[in-house]
Amino acid sequence: MKTVGGFTFADNAGSIRVMEKNGFRLEERFVEDGVASCYYVWNLEAENEGKQV
């Protein structure tokens, strides 16, 4: 597995903070059924960029 994604509501600061602290980066903001949401992605290759594996 190289990529993991997570969805959260845009106003859920706690979830956003947890994802960002764990290396997730904002991929997209969108509105679905009138609710603002965010899609975050953690990418193994980006995490290991510049490191010897």
Biopython code that builds the backbone (N, CA, C, O; Angstrom):
import numpy as np
from Bio.PDB.StructureBuilder import StructureBuilder

atoms = [
    (1, "MET", "N", (0.846, -1.159, 0.000)),
    (1, "MET", "CA", (0.000, 0.000, 0.000)),
    (1, "MET", "C", (0.903, 1.238, 0.000)),
    (1, "MET", "O", (1.783, 1.379, 0.849)),
    (2, "LYS", "N", (0.670, 2.123, -0.960)),
    (2, "LYS", "CA", (1.493, 3.325, -1.082)),
    (2, "LYS", "C", (0.772, 4.589, -0.663)),
    (2, "LYS", "O", (1.415, 5.574, -0.300)),
    (3, "THR", "N", (-0.560, 4.581, -0.706)),
    (3, "THR", "CA", (-1.331, 5.783, -0.415)),
    (3, "THR", "C", (-2.516, 5.444, 0.476)),
    (3, "THR", "O", (-3.187, 4.430, 0.285)),
    (4, "VAL", "N", (-2.761, 6.313, 1.457)),
    (4, "VAL", "CA", (-3.918, 6.187, 2.342)),
    (4, "VAL", "C", (-4.652, 7.515, 2.307)),
    (4, "VAL", "O", (-4.023, 8.572, 2.361)),
    (5, "GLY", "N", (-5.979, 7.475, 2.218)),
    (5, "GLY", "CA", (-6.769, 8.703, 2.178)),
    (5, "GLY", "C", (-7.735, 8.778, 3.339)),
    (5, "GLY", "O", (-8.121, 7.763, 3.918)),
    (6, "GLY", "N", (-8.120, 10.007, 3.670)),
    (6, "GLY", "CA", (-9.085, 10.208, 4.738)),
    (6, "GLY", "C", (-9.982, 11.394, 4.442)),
    (6, "GLY", "O", (-9.525, 12.423, 3.944)),
    (7, "PHE", "N", (-11.262, 11.246, 4.749)),
    (7, "PHE", "CA", (-12.237, 12.320, 4.560)),
    (7, "PHE", "C", (-12.610, 12.893, 5.918)),
    (7, "PHE", "O", (-12.658, 12.164, 6.909)),
    (8, "THR", "N", (-12.874, 14.189, 5.969)),
    (8, "THR", "CA", (-13.392, 14.825, 7.173)),
    (8, "THR", "C", (-14.210, 16.049, 6.788)),
    (8, "THR", "O", (-14.058, 16.597, 5.696)),
    (9, "PHE", "N", (-15.079, 16.468, 7.699)),
    (9, "PHE", "CA", (-15.806, 17.710, 7.476)),
    (9, "PHE", "C", (-14.830, 18.872, 7.635)),
    (9, "PHE", "O", (-13.940, 18.821, 8.483)),
    (10, "ALA", "N", (-14.988, 19.906, 6.835)),
    (10, "ALA", "CA", (-14.062, 21.036, 6.828)),
    (10, "ALA", "C", (-14.004, 21.756, 8.168)),
    (10, "ALA", "O", (-12.993, 22.385, 8.479)),
    (11, "ASP", "N", (-15.061, 21.679, 8.965)),
    (11, "ASP", "CA", (-15.067, 22.365, 10.258)),
    (11, "ASP", "C", (-14.639, 21.466, 11.422)),
    (11, "ASP", "O", (-14.757, 21.863, 12.581)),
    (12, "ASN", "N", (-14.143, 20.260, 11.123)),
    (12, "ASN", "CA", (-13.701, 19.332, 12.160)),
    (12, "ASN", "C", (-12.199, 19.523, 12.401)),
    (12, "ASN", "O", (-11.373, 18.749, 11.916)),
    (13, "ALA", "N", (-11.870, 20.567, 13.158)),
    (13, "ALA", "CA", (-10.469, 20.938, 13.386)),
    (13, "ALA", "C", (-9.671, 19.817, 14.039)),
    (13, "ALA", "O", (-8.491, 19.647, 13.733)),
    (14, "GLY", "N", (-10.287, 19.051, 14.930)),
    (14, "GLY", "CA", (-9.582, 17.960, 15.594)),
    (14, "GLY", "C", (-9.121, 16.886, 14.623)),
    (14, "GLY", "O", (-7.973, 16.445, 14.686)),
    (15, "SER", "N", (-9.995, 16.462, 13.733)),
    (15, "SER", "CA", (-9.631, 15.442, 12.743)),
    (15, "SER", "C", (-8.570, 15.957, 11.780)),
    (15, "SER", "O", (-7.638, 15.236, 11.426)),
    (16, "ILE", "N", (-8.719, 17.201, 11.363)),
    (16, "ILE", "CA", (-7.734, 17.793, 10.456)),
    (16, "ILE", "C", (-6.367, 17.834, 11.132)),
    (16, "ILE", "O", (-5.361, 17.488, 10.514)),
    (17, "ARG", "N", (-6.322, 18.252, 12.389)),
    (17, "ARG", "CA", (-5.062, 18.337, 13.127)),
    (17, "ARG", "C", (-4.409, 16.960, 13.249)),
    (17, "ARG", "O", (-3.201, 16.833, 13.053)),
    (18, "VAL", "N", (-5.192, 15.930, 13.569)),
    (18, "VAL", "CA", (-4.651, 14.572, 13.701)),
    (18, "VAL", "C", (-4.062, 14.097, 12.378)),
    (18, "VAL", "O", (-2.961, 13.546, 12.354)),
    (19, "MET", "N", (-4.785, 14.303, 11.278)),
    (19, "MET", "CA", (-4.274, 13.858, 9.976)),
    (19, "MET", "C", (-2.988, 14.599, 9.610)),
    (19, "MET", "O", (-2.028, 13.978, 9.154)),
    (20, "GLU", "N", (-2.958, 15.915, 9.805)),
    (20, "GLU", "CA", (-1.760, 16.687, 9.462)),
    (20, "GLU", "C", (-0.574, 16.299, 10.340)),
    (20, "GLU", "O", (0.552, 16.230, 9.848)),
    (21, "LYS", "N", (-0.801, 16.046, 11.622)),
    (21, "LYS", "CA", (0.286, 15.634, 12.519)),
    (21, "LYS", "C", (0.862, 14.284, 12.107)),
    (21, "LYS", "O", (2.021, 13.986, 12.395)),
    (22, "ASN", "N", (0.054, 13.470, 11.435)),
    (22, "ASN", "CA", (0.495, 12.147, 11.006)),
    (22, "ASN", "C", (0.953, 12.112, 9.558)),
    (22, "ASN", "O", (1.067, 11.038, 8.966)),
    (23, "GLY", "N", (1.215, 13.279, 8.984)),
    (23, "GLY", "CA", (1.803, 13.337, 7.651)),
    (23, "GLY", "C", (0.829, 13.412, 6.497)),
    (23, "GLY", "O", (1.256, 13.416, 5.342)),
    (24, "PHE", "N", (-0.466, 13.471, 6.766)),
    (24, "PHE", "CA", (-1.447, 13.607, 5.692)),
    (24, "PHE", "C", (-1.415, 15.042, 5.167)),
    (24, "PHE", "O", (-1.200, 15.984, 5.930)),
    (25, "ARG", "N", (-1.629, 15.200, 3.873)),
    (25, "ARG", "CA", (-1.662, 16.517, 3.238)),
    (25, "ARG", "C", (-2.996, 16.701, 2.528)),
    (25, "ARG", "O", (-3.555, 15.762, 1.961)),
    (26, "LEU", "N", (-3.494, 17.939, 2.574)),
    (26, "LEU", "CA", (-4.773, 18.253, 1.942)),
    (26, "LEU", "C", (-4.683, 18.035, 0.440)),
    (26, "LEU", "O", (-3.822, 18.606, -0.229)),
    (27, "GLU", "N", (-5.564, 17.219, -0.076)),
    (27, "GLU", "CA", (-5.616, 16.923, -1.506)),
    (27, "GLU", "C", (-6.729, 17.721, -2.181)),
    (27, "GLU", "O", (-6.558, 18.212, -3.297)),
    (28, "GLU", "N", (-7.875, 17.849, -1.499)),
    (28, "GLU", "CA", (-9.029, 18.483, -2.139)),
    (28, "GLU", "C", (-10.028, 18.963, -1.092)),
    (28, "GLU", "O", (-10.251, 18.304, -0.076)),
    (29, "ARG", "N", (-10.623, 20.123, -1.359)),
    (29, "ARG", "CA", (-11.774, 20.611, -0.586)),
    (29, "ARG", "C", (-12.972, 20.527, -1.521)),
    (29, "ARG", "O", (-12.857, 20.837, -2.707)),
    (30, "PHE", "N", (-14.118, 20.110, -0.998)),
    (30, "PHE", "CA", (-15.297, 19.973, -1.844)),
    (30, "PHE", "C", (-16.555, 20.123, -0.997)),
    (30, "PHE", "O", (-16.502, 20.063, 0.231)),
    (31, "VAL", "N", (-17.677, 20.318, -1.662)),
    (31, "VAL", "CA", (-18.976, 20.398, -0.995)),
    (31, "VAL", "C", (-19.826, 19.250, -1.519)),
    (31, "VAL", "O", (-20.007, 19.096, -2.727)),
    (32, "GLU", "N", (-20.345, 18.448, -0.596)),
    (32, "GLU", "CA", (-21.195, 17.314, -0.964)),
    (32, "GLU", "C", (-22.464, 17.380, -0.123)),
    (32, "GLU", "O", (-22.400, 17.444, 1.104)),
    (33, "ASP", "N", (-23.589, 17.365, -0.774)),
    (33, "ASP", "CA", (-24.884, 17.480, -0.092)),
    (33, "ASP", "C", (-24.933, 18.718, 0.802)),
    (33, "ASP", "O", (-25.523, 18.692, 1.881)),
    (34, "GLY", "N", (-24.305, 19.800, 0.339)),
    (34, "GLY", "CA", (-24.320, 21.061, 1.066)),
    (34, "GLY", "C", (-23.355, 21.148, 2.237)),
    (34, "GLY", "O", (-23.383, 22.125, 2.986)),
    (35, "VAL", "N", (-22.500, 20.140, 2.409)),
    (35, "VAL", "CA", (-21.561, 20.110, 3.532)),
    (35, "VAL", "C", (-20.132, 20.230, 3.006)),
    (35, "VAL", "O", (-19.706, 19.446, 2.158)),
    (36, "ALA", "N", (-19.391, 21.226, 3.522)),
    (36, "ALA", "CA", (-17.988, 21.401, 3.136)),
    (36, "ALA", "C", (-17.160, 20.272, 3.746)),
    (36, "ALA", "O", (-17.266, 19.986, 4.938)),
    (37, "SER", "N", (-16.337, 19.637, 2.917)),
    (37, "SER", "CA", (-15.527, 18.507, 3.356)),
    (37, "SER", "C", (-14.116, 18.626, 2.801)),
    (37, "SER", "O", (-13.848, 19.434, 1.911)),
    (38, "CYS", "N", (-13.221, 17.806, 3.341)),
    (38, "CYS", "CA", (-11.824, 17.789, 2.904)),
    (38, "CYS", "C", (-11.394, 16.341, 2.686)),
    (38, "CYS", "O", (-11.866, 15.426, 3.360)),
    (39, "TYR", "N", (-10.490, 16.157, 1.730)),
    (39, "TYR", "CA", (-9.896, 14.849, 1.472)),
    (39, "TYR", "C", (-8.401, 14.986, 1.681)),
    (39, "TYR", "O", (-7.747, 15.784, 1.010)),
    (40, "TYR", "N", (-7.856, 14.208, 2.612)),
    (40, "TYR", "CA", (-6.432, 14.229, 2.926)),
    (40, "TYR", "C", (-5.794, 12.932, 2.448)),
    (40, "TYR", "O", (-6.436, 11.882, 2.441)),
    (41, "VAL", "N", (-4.524, 13.012, 2.048)),
    (41, "VAL", "CA", (-3.802, 11.851, 1.542)),
    (41, "VAL", "C", (-2.452, 11.742, 2.243)),
    (41, "VAL", "O", (-1.761, 12.742, 2.441)),
    (42, "TRP", "N", (-2.087, 10.522, 2.614)),
    (42, "TRP", "CA", (-0.744, 10.217, 3.101)),
    (42, "TRP", "C", (-0.116, 9.326, 2.048)),
    (42, "TRP", "O", (-0.702, 8.320, 1.647)),
    (43, "ASN", "N", (1.078, 9.696, 1.599)),
    (43, "ASN", "CA", (1.733, 8.978, 0.520)),
    (43, "ASN", "C", (3.073, 8.441, 1.000)),
    (43, "ASN", "O", (3.942, 9.219, 1.396)),
    (44, "LEU", "N", (3.254, 7.136, 0.972)),
    (44, "LEU", "CA", (4.484, 6.497, 1.427)),
    (44, "LEU", "C", (5.690, 7.002, 0.654)),
    (44, "LEU", "O", (6.734, 7.258, 1.253)),
    (45, "GLU", "N", (5.576, 7.152, -0.656)),
    (45, "GLU", "CA", (6.708, 7.592, -1.464)),
    (45, "GLU", "C", (7.134, 9.008, -1.096)),
    (45, "GLU", "O", (8.330, 9.290, -1.032)),
    (46, "ALA", "N", (6.181, 9.904, -0.854)),
    (46, "ALA", "CA", (6.507, 11.273, -0.447)),
    (46, "ALA", "C", (7.147, 11.270, 0.937)),
    (46, "ALA", "O", (8.051, 12.063, 1.202)),
    (47, "GLU", "N", (6.691, 10.392, 1.813)),
    (47, "GLU", "CA", (7.225, 10.284, 3.172)),
    (47, "GLU", "C", (8.684, 9.846, 3.145)),
    (47, "GLU", "O", (9.483, 10.285, 3.971)),
    (48, "ASN", "N", (9.032, 8.975, 2.190)),
    (48, "ASN", "CA", (10.389, 8.440, 2.104)),
    (48, "ASN", "C", (11.277, 9.203, 1.130)),
    (48, "ASN", "O", (12.427, 8.819, 0.916)),
    (49, "GLU", "N", (10.769, 10.265, 0.543)),
    (49, "GLU", "CA", (11.536, 11.039, -0.430)),
    (49, "GLU", "C", (12.817, 11.557, 0.222)),
    (49, "GLU", "O", (12.782, 12.168, 1.290)),
    (50, "GLY", "N", (13.922, 11.309, -0.424)),
    (50, "GLY", "CA", (15.204, 11.768, 0.084)),
    (50, "GLY", "C", (15.827, 10.846, 1.121)),
    (50, "GLY", "O", (16.938, 11.107, 1.582)),
    (51, "LYS", "N", (15.139, 9.776, 1.496)),
    (51, "LYS", "CA", (15.669, 8.819, 2.464)),
    (51, "LYS", "C", (16.083, 7.555, 1.727)),
    (51, "LYS", "O", (15.464, 7.174, 0.734)),
    (52, "GLN", "N", (17.124, 6.914, 2.215)),
    (52, "GLN", "CA", (17.488, 5.618, 1.652)),
    (52, "GLN", "C", (16.652, 4.556, 2.340)),
    (52, "GLN", "O", (16.588, 4.492, 3.568)),
    (53, "VAL", "N", (16.014, 3.724, 1.531)),
    (53, "VAL", "CA", (15.135, 2.686, 2.086)),
    (53, "VAL", "C", (15.767, 1.334, 1.897)),
    (53, "VAL", "O", (15.191, 0.322, 2.295)),
]
sb = StructureBuilder()
sb.init_structure("model")
sb.init_model(0)
sb.init_chain("A")
sb.init_seg("    ")
for serial, (resi, resn, name, xyz) in enumerate(atoms, 1):
    if name == "N":
        sb.init_residue(resn, " ", resi, " ")
    sb.init_atom(name, np.array(xyz, "f"), 0.0, 1.0, " ", f" {name:<3s}", serial, name[0])
structure = sb.get_structure()
